[in-house]
Amino acid sequence: MRNLLILVVLSTLVPACRRTDSAPPPATERERDSLIGASQLPGAQGVRGALRASDSAESRRTREDTSGQE
């Protein structure tokens, strides 16, 4: 009976000790690249240029998609 009581107490205490705060969601590739581009690291200017080119291409694809729907 004593072992059962100890088991019940431990089984209720162990989950209570678990951390309840969750880790922040991982950053997306775009967010990481933006942080690198905003930094003073070597190559940051190239990252900024690549992000601008990616934004431009995405904008162009969006315009082409919406013009075809009319």
KAMO-V556402 format. One record per residue. OMEGA is omega in whole degrees, 0 to 359 (999 if undefined). Layout:
omega->OMEGA
omega->OMEGA
This chain:
omega->181
omega->178
omega->178
omega->178
omega->179
omega->179
omega->179
omega->180
omega->180
omega->181
omega->176
omega->181
omega->184
omega->178
omega->180
omega->180
omega->182
omega->178
omega->181
omega->180
omega->182
omega->179
omega->178
omega->180
omega->180
omega->181
omega->177
omega->179
omega->179
omega->179
omega->178
omega->180
omega->178
omega->178
omega->179
omega->180
omega->180
omega->183
omega->177
omega->180
omega->174
omega->181
omega->182
omega->180
omega->176
omega->178
omega->178
omega->179
omega->179
omega->178
omega->178
omega->180
omega->179
omega->178
omega->180
omega->180
omega->179
omega->179
omega->179
omega->178
omega->179
omega->179
omega->180
omega->180
omega->183
omega->180
omega->179
omega->183
omega->184
omega->999
